[in-house]
Amino acid sequence: MPALQITVPHQFDQEIATEKLQRFAEKTKLLYGDQVKDLQETWEGPTVRFSFSAKGFKINGQLVVDDAKVTLDGTLPFAAMMFRKRIENDIRAALSKALQ
């Protein structure tokens, strides 16, 4: 599967940014829980490893928070490649909003 990497800058220390993203993850699960299956999420300090299925696609990766940016590394199914730019833009926008 093709790699997906997205970096979003922020202006918080690592702990505050991590807390904001954890709250964002909880809200997102409530809003979209019916569209996501087999969600696995493991936070280890400022890093979360995740996997889930959505619309028949298996998604997995990790999100790492540091003092200046958040970096998402994951994989994108080949079947979703035609939507890659939109997926990247949507993820970037969601992370930016969560880090306001």
C-alpha positions, 0 to 999 in steps of 0.5 A: 500500500502507498505511504501517506505522510501529513505534517501539520504545524501547531503552536502548543507544547507537546502535552497540550497538543496531545490533549487537544488531539485526544479530545478531537479523537473522542469527538470524531468517534462519536460523530463517525462511529457508525461509519468506522469498524474495527477501530484500534487506538493505542496512545503511548504518550504523544504517539497514537497507533491506529487502525480501522476500516471505513467504506471497505478500506483498511487504514492504519498508521501512527500520529506523532506529536512534538512541540512544533508539529504533528506528523501522521504516517500511514498507508492508503489502499491502492483503491483509494489512490484516486482520492489521495489529494482530497484525503490528504486535504481533509486530514490536514484540515481536521488536524489543523482545526483540532489544534486551534 
